[in-house]
């Protein structure tokens, strides 16, 4: 029995050792590939450099960041490939390297280069295989920056993530960012454009009307109004906010306005709730908003 236990222990230790060797081999392989691409990034041939930058999108560590930033400061196609690699690897970079990336965008001309990649649907970030979650993560880091051009880059181009691969994977990042004062507005706008997660986005925006922050509530309301009829799934939450005596006045106003686009089974009771708010809400502003929604939609009694 003791011999059997000893044999089992030896086999277990061997398996762990083999696993460690395999992992170290995998890491070593990526480092070799990275060095190869970094060497090719020095080529005089733009096509070779662009291919090298694209290859770094799969393996780049902090060591590759200076070379990628240098390439991103050049001209297409090398510039675009370098930007795509930075977007893909941003979440995996050490903090110091990420800060180097954000400082790079303090130059408005460099911001314009990345903006071009994000705007171009046919040959830009989508074709380069940049995922929505990776793009959203890096642009949210930029939007949190105190430097005006870096912040503007993140805030302006965050919605472009909706056009990239697997946009639903960006939803958790955006839903969390919605409750951050500095990035609430671009997060709300992006959520309102996230058609692949329309129901979840509408509910996240409606729930944010309960935030203790007025800024967050207003940004969420803006997102809901941008969605219009696409926010129908949020109607039950909007009705709760409108009827809630503990809801902030501005939240009730926004809920009344957003209910104007709600229809279908989920919006059952919307007309009655709006009529009640128009007649008896404590706030004259809420009464006016509810009455305006009823007038706009023609959903009041006798219409």
C-alpha positions in Angstrom: 0.0 0.0 0.0 2.8 2.4 0.9 4.6 1.6 -2.3 1.4 2.3 -4.3 1.0 5.7 -2.5 4.6 6.5 -3.2 4.1 5.7 -6.9 1.0 7.9 -7.1 2.8 10.8 -5.5 5.7 10.4 -7.9 3.3 10.3 -10.9 1.5 13.4 -9.5 4.7 15.3 -9.1 5.8 14.3 -12.6 2.5 15.5 -14.1 2.9 18.9 -12.3 6.5 19.2 -13.6 5.4 18.4 -17.1 2.7 21.0 -16.9 5.1 23.6 -15.6 7.6 22.7 -18.4 4.8 23.0 -21.0 3.7 26.4 -19.6 7.3 27.7 -19.6 7.8 26.4 -23.1 4.6 28.2 -24.2 5.8 31.5 -22.6 9.3 31.0 -24.1 7.8 30.4 -27.5 5.8 33.7 -27.3 8.9 35.6 -26.3 10.9 34.2 -29.2 8.0 35.1 -31.6 7.9 38.6 -30.1 11.7 39.1 -30.6 11.3 37.9 -34.2 8.5 40.4 -34.9 10.5 43.2 -33.1 13.4 42.4 -35.4 11.2 42.5 -38.5 9.7 45.8 -37.3 13.1 47.4 -38.1 12.8 46.4 -41.8 12.9 49.1 -44.5 9.9 47.4 -46.2 6.6 48.9 -45.0 4.7 45.6 -45.7 7.2 43.6 -43.6 6.9 46.1 -40.7 3.1 46.1 -40.9 3.1 42.3 -40.8 5.4 42.4 -37.8 3.2 44.9 -36.0 0.2 42.7 -36.7 2.0 39.7 -35.4 2.8 41.5 -32.1 -1.0 41.9 -31.6 -0.9 38.2 -30.4 2.2 38.2 -28.2 3.3 41.7 -27.3 4.5 42.3 -23.7 5.6 45.6 -22.2 8.9 45.2 -23.9 7.3 45.6 -27.3 5.4 48.8 -26.4 8.2 51.4 -27.3 8.6 49.8 -30.7 4.9 49.7 -31.3 4.4 53.3 -30.3 7.3 54.3 -32.6 5.5 52.4 -35.4 2.2 54.0 -34.5 3.7 57.4 -35.0 4.4 56.7 -38.6 2.3 56.2 -41.7 -0.2 53.5 -42.8 -0.2 50.6 -43.1 2.4 50.2 -40.4 0.7 52.8 -38.2 -2.7 51.0 -38.4 -1.2 47.6 -37.6 0.6 49.0 -34.6 -2.5 50.7 -33.3 -4.5 47.5 -33.7 -1.8 45.5 -31.8 -1.9 48.1 -28.9 -5.7 47.8 -28.7 -5.5 44.0 -28.7 -2.8 43.8 -26.0 -3.7 46.8 -23.8 -5.4 44.7 -21.0 -2.3 42.4 -20.8 0.2 45.2 -20.5 1.9 46.2 -17.1 0.6 49.5 -15.7 3.8 51.3 -16.6 3.5 50.3 -20.3 -0.2 51.3 -20.3 0.8 54.7 -19.0 3.3 55.1 -21.8 0.5 54.3 -24.3 -1.8 56.9 -22.7 1.0 59.5 -22.7 1.6 58.8 -26.4 -2.0 60.1 -27.1 -1.3 63.4 -25.5 -0.3 64.5 -29.0 -3.6 65.3 -30.9 -2.0 64.1 -34.2 -1.5 60.7 -32.8 -5.1 60.7 -31.6 -6.1 61.4 -35.2 -4.3 58.3 -36.4 -6.1 56.0 -34.0 -9.4 57.7 -34.7 -8.9 57.0 -38.4 -8.5 53.3 -37.6 -11.6 53.2 -35.5 -13.7 55.1 -38.0 -12.8 53.0 -41.1 -15.2 50.1 -41.0 -14.0 48.3 -44.1 -10.2 48.4 -43.6 -9.8 49.5 -40.0 -10.0 47.9 -36.6 -12.7 45.4 -37.6 -10.5 44.0 -40.4 -7.6 43.9 -38.0 -9.6 41.6 -35.7 -9.7 44.0 -32.8 -12.4 42.8 -30.3 -15.0 45.2 -28.8 -14.0 44.4 -25.2 -10.3 45.1 -25.8 -11.1 48.3 -27.6 -13.6 49.4 -24.9 -11.1 48.6 -22.1 -8.3 50.8 -23.6 -10.7 53.7 -24.6 -12.2 53.7 -21.1 -8.6 54.0 -19.7 -8.1 57.0 -22.0 -11.5 58.5 -21.0 -10.4 58.4 -17.3 -7.3 60.4 -18.1 -6.9 63.9 -16.8 -5.2 65.0 -20.1 -7.7 66.7 -22.4 -6.7 65.0 -25.7 -6.4 61.5 -24.1 -9.8 61.9 -22.4 -11.4 63.2 -25.6 -10.1 60.2 -27.5 -11.7 57.8 -25.1 -14.9 59.7 -24.7 -15.4 60.4 -28.4 -14.5 57.0 -29.9 -15.8 54.6 -27.2 -19.1 54.1 -29.2 -17.0 52.8 -32.1 -16.6 49.6 -30.1 -20.1 48.6 -31.1 -19.0 48.0 -34.7 -16.2 45.6 -33.7 -16.1 41.9 -33.3 -18.1 40.4 -30.3 -19.6 43.7 -29.1 -21.5 41.8 -26.4 -18.2 41.1 -24.6 -17.9 44.8 -24.0 -21.2 45.0 -22.1 -19.9 44.3 -18.5 -17.2 47.0 -18.9 -19.7 49.6 -20.2 -22.3 48.7 -17.5 -19.7 49.2 -14.8 -18.4 52.4 -16.3 -21.9 53.9 -16.5 -21.7 54.5 -12.7 -18.3 56.3 -12.9 -18.8 60.1 -12.9 -15.9 60.7 -15.4 -16.9 58.2 -18.0 -20.7 57.9 -17.4 -21.7 59.9 -20.5 -19.6 58.0 -23.2 -20.6 54.7 -21.5 -24.3 55.6 -21.7 -24.0 56.6 -25.4 -22.2 53.4 -26.2 -24.7 51.2 -24.4 -27.5 52.9 -26.3 -25.8 51.8 -29.5 -25.2 48.2 -28.4 -27.9 46.6 -30.5 -26.6 43.0 -29.9 -27.4 43.5 -26.2 -30.3 45.9 -26.6 -32.4 44.5 -23.7 -29.5 44.3 -21.2 -28.3 47.8 -22.2 -31.8 49.3 -21.7 -32.1 47.7 -18.3 -28.7 48.8 -17.2 -29.5 52.4 -18.2 -32.9 52.3 -16.5 -31.4 50.9 -13.3 -28.8 53.7 -13.4 -31.7 56.2 -12.9 -31.6 55.0 -9.2 -28.0 56.1 -8.8 -27.2 58.5 -6.0 -25.3 60.6 -8.5 -27.3 63.1 -10.5 -24.7 63.1 -13.2 -25.0 59.3 -13.7 -28.8 59.6 -13.7 -28.8 62.3 -16.4 -26.3 60.4 -18.5 -28.4 57.2 -18.2 -31.5 59.2 -19.2 -29.7 60.5 -22.2 -28.9 57.0 -23.3 -32.5 55.8 -22.8 -33.8 58.7 -24.9 -31.3 57.9 -27.6 -32.6 54.4 -27.7 -36.2 55.5 -28.1 -38.4 52.5 -28.9 -35.4 50.2 -28.6 -35.6 50.8 -24.8 -39.0 49.0 -24.5 -37.5 46.2 -22.4 -36.7 48.8 -19.7 -40.3 49.8 -19.3 -41.0 47.8 -16.0 -38.0 49.5 -14.4 -39.0 52.9 -15.7 -42.5 52.5 -14.3 -41.0 51.6 -10.9 -38.8 54.8 -11.0 -41.8 57.0 -12.1 -44.0 55.6 -9.3 -41.4 55.5 -6.6 -41.8 58.2 -4.0 -38.1 57.7 -3.1 -37.0 58.3 -6.7 -35.2 61.6 -7.3 -37.2 64.2 -9.1 -34.9 64.3 -12.2 -35.1 60.5 -12.3 -38.9 60.6 -12.5 -38.7 63.2 -15.2 -36.3 61.1 -17.2 -38.4 58.0 -16.7 -41.6 59.8 -17.9 -39.8 61.0 -21.0 -38.2 57.6 -21.7 -41.6 55.8 -21.4 -42.7 57.7 -24.5 -40.9 55.2 -26.7 -42.1 52.1 -24.8 -44.6 49.8 -26.4 -45.6 46.1 -26.3 -46.5 43.9 -23.3 -43.6 45.1 -21.2 -45.0 48.6 -21.3 -48.4 47.6 -19.9 -49.6 50.2 -17.5 -47.4 53.0 -18.9 -50.3 55.2 -19.9 -52.0 54.8 -16.5 -48.8 55.6 -14.7 -48.1 58.6 -16.9 -51.7 59.9 -16.3 -51.3 59.5 -12.6 -48.0 61.3 -12.6 -49.4 64.1 -14.8 -52.2 64.6 -12.4 -50.8 64.1 -8.9 -47.0 63.9 -8.8 -45.6 66.2 -6.1 -43.2 67.8 -8.6 -44.6 70.2 -11.2 -41.7 69.3 -13.4 -42.6 65.6 -13.3 -46.2 66.5 -14.0 -45.2 68.5 -17.0 -42.9 65.8 -18.3 -45.6 63.1 -17.9 -48.2 65.3 -19.6 -45.8 66.1 -22.5 -45.2 62.4 -23.0 -48.9 61.7 -23.1 -49.4 64.5 -25.6 -46.6 63.4 -27.8 -47.6 59.7 -27.9 -51.4 60.3 -27.9 -51.8 57.6 -25.2 -54.0 59.4 -22.7 -57.6 58.5 -22.0 -60.1 59.5 -24.6 -57.5 59.7 -27.3 
